[in-house]
């Protein structure tokens, strides 16, 4: 039997190469239609993409599920019904996380609310600093989600799907727009833990690139200690020697890629080069000694303390350096018990920093093209759990946005008088994603990649809509 010559061009490599090639062509047309005029008429690609208002996104993730009832959604009727049975008309046959089959009693808001800003928007009095910049914020009180447990809820908020393996929002954005950062990743993740002690793990799959090329996955920078492990040059090895090693390795990788045509090899080349660049760029990023005393006092942080406030300052520095998508996780919002004390503690940790981030960006002329999003993975029940806590809840939650063409000083949507379900201008996570893409200049309906024979999209196939009412 005559053997055929060996070819490293595998079926997997062929499919990966061709699918990404077609995806790149379609995406180029989506983002810059004139670029393909020689190959196809404009009509082939549908309508022009929306004008770009946002150059970057800073996503403030409150991990654990903050209670909308102790933060941004005042409910005097719920307060009046404190301790009374929850109306069965609202809860009968509904999905509940850990209260299924239990006696359901109303649990009134545990802190007073106060009016702020020109429009006298009511938020919990624990957040006076956020209140001081409420005229820059659009508060959405009618957000809903599909998941009711932490990990799938994070997956849904990050990827638009409860199933692991889909690309995260940051990966989609950097795949679509690339990055303006020359020596930093386009998608950076920072995490912080407050004093509550509930250190629920946040899996790295939350910032995965899924089926997109792996160079678009998020890169986590540690908030204390070495920002990136094993980043320092080993003793006895000069930077020039290490640079020569990287160049030699990448030359071999490129030679192999010429025959294998595997997109992951190209990713490996980029990652080696990026790691080499990070050895210089990350120490400079983390060194905030050049920041003014006034700026440090604004954030109320001690540089390098690993706090949410320090991470907000780093987020601004990353934004200045051209990073496209910056995601901050602040843990410990899972208040099944002690919600009154728990939210008070969280407010101390995030209130000033959120204000400082908005104020700092505005002072630098960056708020106009920086989209800030504040959100958890779900809300909390208006019924009590364990006497002084709240369970997971997906039918009503509050999020807020600021900057990049978002209308400030307004409230969009509403939940019912008990805060159980969104009832006015109801929004979904897919709607939020569609709106974010819209502000980034991407038509979410046209932004898709072939995966397993289907046109996969961040916003799914359920009919997501841009939340036009919150946009200027």
Secondary structure by P-SEA (a helix, b strand, c coil): ccccccccccaaaaaaaaaaaaaaaaaaaaaccccccccccccccccccccccccbbbbbcccccccccccccccaaaaaacccccccccccccccccccccbbbbbcccbbbbbbcccccccccccaaaaaacccbbbbccccccccccaaaaaaacccccccccccaaaaaaaaccccccccccbbbbbbbccccccccccccccccccccccccbbbbbccccccccccccccccaaaaaaaaaaaaaaaaaaaaccccaaaaaaaaaaaaaaaaacaaaaaaccccccaaaaaaaccccccccaaaaaaaaaaaaaacccbbbbbbcccccccaaaaaaaaaaaacaaaaaaaaaaaaaacccccbbbbbbccbbbbcccccccccccccccbbbbbbccccccccccccccccccccccccccaaaaaaaaaaaacccccccccccccccccccccccccccccccc
